[in-house]
Amino acid sequence: MSIKLDLENSITFERPLTRVVKQNIRIENPNSTPIAFKVKTTAPRLYCVRPNSDIIGPNQSAEIQIMLQALKEEPAADAKCKDKFLILSTLVEGPLESMNITDLWNHVEKEKKSSIHERKLRCVYSPVKQTNDAPAAEVAAPAPVAREVKTSTTSSNDKEVAEKLKLMEQELLKYKKEVETLRDAEPVIIEKVQIKNNGLPVSILILFALLAIAVAYFLQKKQGEGKTYITLQYLSRLALWVYFRKIKIICRKPVPAEGPLLIAANHSNMVLDPIVLIATFPHSRPCHFWALARFFRIPLVGKILKSAGVLPVDTKTHSNAKLFESTIQSLDRGAVVALFPEGTSYTAPNHLPFKDGISWASFEYLTQLASKKDGPKSISIIPVGITYSTKNRWRSEAVVEYGEPIIQTIHDLEAFHEEPKAVVKSLTDRIAKGVERSTINSPDWDTTNAAREARFVLFGDSRGVRLEEYVHVSQSFVGLLHPEQTNDLYKKERIELKEQLLLFSKKLKSLRLNACDISMYENQEITQTKATLRLVSTWIGLLIQIPFFLPGIIINLPFYILGRLIDSYEPYTESVAQDKLIFSFFLALPFYSTLICLLWKLTGYGLFSLICVCMLLPIFAWYHMALIDKNYDMLKQVIASWRIFIAVTTGNIGIDRDWTHSREALEDCVRLRRWCRDHTKLLIYNLAKAGDPQAKYLVDYGKPLFKSLEEQED
């Protein structure tokens, strides 16, 4: 028994690795008996394998796709990949023929290890292919800096202009050399794409288990529409009110107030994603989520899940009708079933491949509808995009966009019965594209980081862009700096700008500042006096506000400390917000209960005093949240002004090994920010004139910023 592969002993992934790299492998079965295969890897969080197990018929073959997720930084040229793959295979005969693939491998690995055939493959990074048009090592020559220069007929002015241009060229050549130095630098630690194997079922289980005490006495037989779900909605809205500064809800088309709906959403932030859907779904309609059927066999947990409207899914069955039985029953009642087709939460520059479960569920429901004379004859699938400005940061922003529905009718069953897999895959692709239109997707981390810095230098942070336009603006910058676009119009300018934006981002990170912290120095020199005045003014502003805010800080100090600890010790970005909410909930129950008891004791254990204490706490919480954003921003300004003051005053206290002279690094950052701002504006303006739709949108959105360029042309 053996299998044949279309490669020998290694899988090659072509650089650059800051984008998703795909590699296809064909597995052939030369035997007269079916073969089951299974793919394992030493780095399951870094690679995505589709499918990772299946059965291949006699003398047939199967193609599997291995995707290396985008790395945040490119490994050094001489870095060797230590990842490996192991392909297991075994003959499917006898009692194994009646088992599904999961049970088959569980049985074989326990009882018939000797029948398993292994094939090992190592991973190799290959250098990027060079072309004559764009050599890999080529760095575009810096374009002239766009500045306003007063013209004059005198020779002295001509000399001044020539000297200024010469200085500008020297400055840009300096940046070019720094880019080359960065490329040849020592290897850096790669932050691997963080993908949690724990999907929605475990996250939902944790959340509902924590809420069990609060909602247990509300349990009802009616799923998801009783007091339990109402309690869950209020708790979800409370969680979002505490965690986010602002949430924008966008509906591209009216969402029906009744009738069956399937919801497909991206899943980048663990438990926060279902909480967002529960709290923001139009008309406050209850959302039913999937959970593994085995959780429902746990007595208390199963009762809580049922009362909250969670639907059991039996993944071990071979029958689609049984697999989606509870889903079909909910849709028959006109309910909303919300799914996350990616299957797991992640941190990556783009969304993961969508699985076909939601498409199979929709066609199974349509099959049920076709067998009935009365009732609806279609099902709407609404793609939902959930975008976070900084998903792991407290008091950030979120955008929830409910897209245009994809309507499937019983007439689509004809094509489904002819080619079910192809039709299901086509519907999944349509759903994925619908979610893509409502989210920010980039090919690699370099493009993501460069686009973010370009948005920062042009429009400021996330609050400098209207939330209803945040996704469109961010995706437009990604489109302008997309690697495929750099082979098009203004190729050299795009490549050069992207390089400089990444260099700017690295320098800011070394100083622990952001683009907005140094924006005030764009058109003026950084001096000791200005740095001191800024530090004093920000401190005075904070000290004025502190007396009003101090009681809230003291009382809630344990929660702030808890948040800092989670930021320090939680390795997965997509789990930080979840951990903060869950642990805060654990801490809040005993903490505020103790606080109420102490205040009640101080007021003499009277009934009226207990009512006053219970009313005082919500009012105090509202007061604290009303002041938190302004004071939080002021505190960040104080910290930034202190770092700038230290850099300007000492001139030799570095934050990073590469930048031991922090004043020089700070001045370089200011000059580079100015250069990036001018060239970003100029590139967008020129592309807009050439008819680029993304550039035209950005020019229309930020008209005042491009007014000076229009006046120069006139």
N, C-alpha and C positions, 0 to 999 in steps of 0.2 A: 504493500500500500504506500503510495507516494503522491505528491502533488507537484505540479510544474508551475514555476513563476517566470514572468517575462523579464526578470533581472537576476543577478547572481547573488552576491553576498552583501550588498549595500543599497540604501535608498538615498538618492542625491537630491538635496534641496538647494536651488540656485539662489544666490544672493541677489538683491538685498533682502535681509531677513526681518526688516521692520515693516513688512507687509505680509499678508497671508500667502503662504507658498503651498501649492497643491501638487500632489504626486499620485498618479494612478498606478495600481498594480493589478495585473490579471492573474488569477489563480485558475489553473486547469486541472480537471479531474480525468486522468487517462484510464481510470478503472471502470469496470462494468458494474460497480456498486456505488450508490451515493456516498458522498463524503461530507462530513460536517467540519467546518473550520472555525477558528476563533483567533482573534488578533489581540496580543497583549503588548504593552510598552512600558519601559522604565520611567517614562515621564507622561503619565495620563493627563495632567493638567495642561500640558503644552501642546499635545497633539489631539486632533479630532479625527476619528476613523468612522467612515460610513460605507457599508455596514461593518460592524466589528465582529459579527458572527452570522453564519448562514449555512444552508445545506446546498451542495452542488450535485446535480444529477449526473448519471454516468456519461462519460465522454463530453461533458459540458464544461463551461467556464463561467467565472464570475469576476466582475471588476470592482475593486474597492478603492476608495479615495482616502488618502491620508493628507490632512491639512495641518501644516505647522503654523500655529497662531503667531500673529505679528509680535515681534520682540520690541521692547521699548527703546533699545539701543542696539546698534549693529555690533556684533562680536568682532574682535580683532581679526585681521586677515589670516593670521597663523593659528587662530583658535580652533581646537579640535572638538567635534561634537562627541559627547560620551553617551548619547541616547541610543537605545537599541529596541528592536521589535522582535517579537517571538510569535510565529504563526504555528498554531497547533491544528492538527487534523486527525480525524479518525473515521473508520468505516461505519456507515449507518446500516446496521443489519440486525435481524432478530427483534428483541423487545425495543430497541432504540428507534425503530421505524415509527412507532406510535407516539413517541415523545416529542414535545416542542423543543426548540433549540436550547432554552434555558435549563429545562429538566434533563435534557440529554447530556449536556456538559457537566452538570452537577453529579449525575450518575457515573459518567465515565471517569471524572477526576477522583471520585471516591472508590469505585469498584474496579475500574479497568485502566489503570494508569499505564500498564504495559502496552496497550493498544494505541497510545497517543504517539503520533509522529511530530517531531519538532523541527522547525526551520528558523534559524536565527538570521537577523539582518541588522547591520549597523547603519547609523545615519551619518551622512557626509555633507558638509557645506561646500558647495562649488562656487568658484568666483563668478562674478557677473559677466555675462557675455558682452563683449565690446563690439561696437559697430563703427563704421567709418564716419557716420554722421555725428555721433556723440560718444567719443571715447570716455571710458569710465572715470579716468583720472583727470579729465579736463575740468577746469573751473572757469566759468565764464568771466571775462574781463569786466571789472566794475564799470557800470554805466555812469555817466556824469551826474553829479548831484544837482537836483533841481533847486536852484536858489534864485532869488530876485537880485539882479545886479543892475545898478543904474548905469546907463550908457552915457558916454561923453566923448567929445572929439579931441580932448587934450591927451597928450602922450603920457602924462603922469597917471591919469586914471587908467589908461590902457595897461601901464606897468602894474598898477595895483590889482587889476582884474587878472592879469597873467599870473601874478604871484599867488593870488587866492586859488586860482584853478590848479596851480602846481601843488599847493598844500593839500587841496582836496584829493588830487590823484595819489599823493603820498599816503594820505590817510586810508584811502580805499585799498591801496596795495598792502598796507599793514593788515587790514582785515582779511585780505586774501591769504596772506602768509599764515595768519592765525587759523584759518580754515584748514590749510594744509597740515599745520601742526596738530590740529585736533584729529585729523584722519590718521596720522602716524603715531598717535599717542599710545600709551600702554593700555593693555586690555582692561576693560572695566567690568564690573559685576553686572550681569544682565538681570533685569527685573522681569521674570517670566510672566507671560500672560496668565492672569489669575482666574482659573475656572474651578469653581466649587463643584464637586461631584454630587453634593447634596442638592437635589432639585426642590421644586415647590412642595411636594408632599411632606418632607421632613420639616421644612420651614413653617408650613401651615400647622403641622402637628405641634411644634414648639409654641407657636403663637396661641393656639386654642387651649393648649394645656395650661399656659400662664393665665388665661382668662377664665379658666374653669370655675374658680371660686366666685368670681364676680357675676357669672351668668348662670350658675348651676340651677338656681331656683326659678329661672325663667324658662326652663326646658319645656318644649311643646312638641307635639307630633308633626305639626306642619313644618316642612323643611324650609329654612332660610327666610321665612316671611313673618315669623313671630317675634316675640320680645327678645329672644337671643340675638337675632340678626340686627334688630334695632339697637340693642345695646352695643353690638359690635360696630355698627356704623358710627355711633357717638364716640366710642373709644378711638376709632380710626381717625375721625375728624379732629379729636383732641390731640392725637399723636402728630398729625400733620401740622396743626396750629402751633405746637411747641417746636417741632423740628425745622420747619421751613419758614422763611421770611415771607415768601409769596408763592402762590400756585396759580397758574393760568390754565383755564380749561377752554379748549377750542373744539367746536363741533362743526366740521366741514359740511355736513348735511344733518337735518333734524334726526335725532335718534328716537325711534318709536317708543311710546309710553307703555305699550303692551304688545304681546305677541312674542314668539320664540326668537331668540338671537344667539348667535355664536360670536364670541369676542376673541380676537387674536392679538396679544400684546407682547412687546419685547420684555426681556426679563434680566435686567442688568443690576438690580439692587435687592435681591433676596426678598425678605418679607415686606419691605417697603412697597414693592410693586402691587401685590394684592391689596395692601392697605390703601394705596392710592386709588385703585379701582373701586373698592368698597365705599370710600368716602366721596368720590367725585362722579360716580356714574349718574348720567342724566335721569331726572325724575325719581332719584333715590331708589332705583330698581335694585333688588337683591341680586348679587352675583354668586353663581355656584361654581366652585373650583373642584378640580380633581384631586383625589388622594388615593394611595394604594389601599386595596381592599383589606389587607391584613391589619391595618390600623383600626378598622371598625370592629375587629374581634376583641379588642381590649375594652372591657366593660365601660368604665367611666369615659375614657377618651372617645370610644365609638359613639356614645350617647351625645357627647358634646359636639362632635363633628356632624352628626346627623341633624341636630337641632340648629346648627349654624349653616346648614344648606350645603355642606361639602358632599361631593358625589364619589362613591367607591368605584374604583376601576380595577378589574381583575386581569392582570397582564399575563396570567398563565393559561388562559383559555385560548382555543384555536378559533372560536366563533366570534365574528365581529358583532353579531346580534347580542351575545352575552357580554362581550367586552364593553359595549356602549349601552347596555340595558338601562342603567340609571340615568345616563345622559339623555337617551331617547324619551324616557318617562318625564324628565324635567322639561324638555322641549315641548312635549305634548301638552303640558300644563301652561305653556306660554312663558317659560322662565328664560333667564339669561344665563348661559354657560360661558364662563371666561377661562381661557386657556393660555398657556405660554408655550408656543410651539418649539422654542429653542430647547426646552427640556431641562435647562440648568441655568443658574445665574453665573455671571462672568464679568471680567473687566478687559475689554478689548476695544480697538479703534472702530470696529464695525460689529454688526450683530452676527451671531452664530447661524449655521444652516438650520432652516426650519424642518422639523419632523412632520410626517404626514398624518398624524393622529387626528387633527382637526378636520382634514379633508375627508378621511375615511368616515368620521362621525357624521359629517354633513350628508354624504351620499347614503349612509345607512339610514339616516332620518328621512331623506327623500324617498328611499325605498319603502319605508313604512307609510309615508304619506300617499304614495302611488297605490297602495293596496286599499286605501280608504276612499269611499265615495264622497264624503263631506270633509270640510276642514280646509286648512291652508294647503297650498300646492308649491310653496317655496320656502326657503330659509335664507336669512340675511347674515352675512359674516362681516363684522365691522373690525377693520384693522385699527389698532390703538398704539400710538407712539408715546412712550413715557421718557422724557428727557430731563436730566438733572444738570444744573449748572456745575455743581461740584458735589457728587452724590455722597461722599463720605464726610462732608463738612456740615456742621450744625448752622442753622440760619442761612442756608443757601436757597436757591430758587428751583422750581420745577415747572415743566410745561406738559400738560396732558392733552393730546390731540386725538379726537375721535374722527377717523377718516371716512371717506365715502364707502358705503356698504357694497359688498360683493354679493349679488343676488344669484342664488342657484335655484332652479326650478326642476320639476319632475321631468321636463323635456331633456334635461342634461343627462338623464339616466341612460338614454339610448347609447350615447358615446361611452358612458361609463361601463356598460355591460360588454361592449365590444373590446375595449382596451382599458381595463380598470386601473392598472398601475400608471399608465401614461396620463390618463385623465386626472387621477389623484395628484400626480406630480405637477401637472400644469396648474391645478387649482392652488397647490401649496406655493408655487412660484408667484402667482397673482397675489396671494395673501402676503408673502414676504415683501413684494414690491410696494404694497399698500402701507406696510409698517415702515419701510425704508423712507417713503415720502414724508413721514411724520417724525423722523429721527435723524440724528447726525451720524453719518457713516463715512469713514475714511479708509484708504487702502493700507495705511501703516501709521505708526506712532509719530514718525518725523513729520508727515503731512498734518496730523492732528495738532502737534505742538506748534508748528509754524503757523497754521491757520489761526490758532488761539492767540498767539502773539500779535499777528496782523490785526485781528479784531480788537485786541487790547490797545494797540498804539493808535488805531483809527477812531474807535468808538468808546474806549474805556472798558471797564469790567462788565459782567453780565447785567448790571443795573444800568449801564449806559446804552443798552439795547432794549427796546420794548419787548416784553416777553412774548407777545403774539407773533413777533418777527424773529425771535431769538434763533429758532431752528433754521429758518430760511437764510438768515444772515450768516450763521456759522457754516452751513453747508455750502453757501456761495464761496466763502473763503477757501474751503476745502477743495471745491471744484477748480478754483483758479490755480491752486498749488498742486493739484493732482499730478502724479508722475506721467500719466498719459497725456495730459494737457501740455506738459513741458516739451513735447515733440511738435507742438503746433505753433500758433502765432506768438511772437515775442518769447521764443524759447529761452534765449540766453537771459533775458530779464527775469523770467520766472524762476529759473534755476538759481540765479544770483540772489534774488530776493529771498528765496527759501533758505539758502545757505546762511544768509545774514540773520534771518529771523531765528534760526536754530542756534546760531552763535550768541545772539542776544539773550535767548532763553537760558542758555548754559551760564552766562555771566550773571544774570539775575539770580539764578538758583544758588550760585556760589556766594552771593551777598545776602541771600535770604530776603530778597525784595521782589516786588512785582512791577510790571510796567507802569501801573498807576502811581506807585510810590514816588517815582522820579519824574512824573509828567510835568510838574511845575517848573522843572529846570530845563525844559526843552528850548526855551528862547532866552535863557539867562545863564550866567556863569554860577557854578557852585562855589560859594565862599564860606568862610568861617562865620561871618556875620549872619548870612541867610540861614545857614544850618542851625545856628544858635537861636535865632528868632523863631524858626519853625518849631524847634523843640520846646521852647518856652511857651509859645502860643498854644500848642496842642496839650501841654501839661496843664496850663491854666484852664483851658476848656474842659478837660477831664475832671479837674479838681472841683470846678463849679457844679458839675453834674453828680459827682460821687455822693454827696450827702443825701440826695433823693434816691439814689440807687443802692447805697450801701446795705440797708436792711435786707433787700432781696438777695444780694450777693452772699451775705453771711448765712442766711437761712438755707439757701440752695447750694452752698459751697460743696457739700458731698457729691452733688450731681455733676458739678464742673470738674471736680477731681476725677470722678468716674469716667467722664468723657475723655480726659487727657490720658488716663491709663489705657483705655480702649484704643485710642489713636496710636499709642506706643506699642501695644502688644498684639493687636489683631493684624495678622499678616495679609489678609485678603481684603482688598478695597471694597468689594461688593458686600462684605459682611459687617463693615464698621457701623453703618446706620442702624442695621438690625440689632447689633449688640447693644448700641446705646439705648435704643428703645426698650429692649427686653430687660436689660439690667436696671434701667431707670424704673421700669414698672415694678421689678422685684424690690428695689430700694424704696420706692414711693409709698407702698402700702404700709410697712412698719414705721417709716420715717414720719409721714404725715399723721398716722394714727397716734404715734407717741406725742407729736406736737399738739394735736387736738387735746389729748389727755392732760398734758402739762398746762395748757392754757385754761382748760376747764377746771383743773385743780386750783389754779391761781385765782379764778373768779368764783370759787366757793361751791362748785358742783351743783349749781342751780340749773333748772331746765331752760330758763330764759338765756342764761349765760352760754349753755351748750349750743342753743340755736344761733346766738350771735357769733360764737367761735366758728361754727360750721359755715355761716354766711361770710365771715371775714376772710377765710382762706381763699375762696374763689376770687373775691374782689382783689385781694393782695396779689394773687397769681396773675390776674389781668393787668394790674398796675405794673408788675415786674416785666411782663412781656411787652407792654406798651413802651417801656424805656430801654429794653435790652438792645434793640437794633442800633439806635443812635449811639449808645455807650460802647457797644461792641466795635462799631466802626471807629469811634474816637480812640479806643484802646489800641486798635491796629495802627492808626496814624501815629500814636505816641511811640509805639515800638519801632515803626519804620523811621520816624524822625530821629529816634535815639541811635539806630544803626547808622544812619547817614551822618549824624553828628560825630559819632565815634570814628567813622571812616575819614571824615574831613579833618578832625582834630588830630588824631594820632598819625594817620597816613601810613601806618605799617602793621595794623592788626588785621590779618586776613581771616576769612571764614573757611576758605578752601585751600588745599595745598597748592593748587594751580594759581591762586591769586593771593600772594603774600603781601601785596601792596594794595590795600583796599581802596584808598583814595584814587589811585590810578585806575583801578578797575571800575570804580563808580563813575569817574569822568568818561571812561571808554563807553560805559553803558549809556550815559546820557547822549554822547555823540552818535552811538549806534542806534539808539531809539529815534533820534532826529532823522538819521539817514533812512531807516526803515519806514518811518512815517511818510517822508517825502516820496520815496520810491514806490511804496504801496499805493499812494494816491495817484501817482503818475501812471503806474501800470494799469490800475483799474480804469482810469480815465481813458487811456489809449485803447484798451480792450473794448470799452463801452462804445467808443467811436467806430471800432471795427465790427461791431454788431454782436459781441459776446453777450448772451442773455444774463449770465450771472453778474458780469461787470455792470451791465445796464441797470440791473436791479439794485446793486450797491450804490451806484451813482444817484439813482432816484431816491433811495432811502436816506442817504447822507448828503443831500444837495448843498447845504451850506459849506461843507468841507471842500467841495470841488469848485466853489464859486471863483476862487482866485485863478484856477487853471482856465476856466471859461473866459475870464476877463483878459488873461494873457493872450488868448487866441484872438479875441476881438481887437 
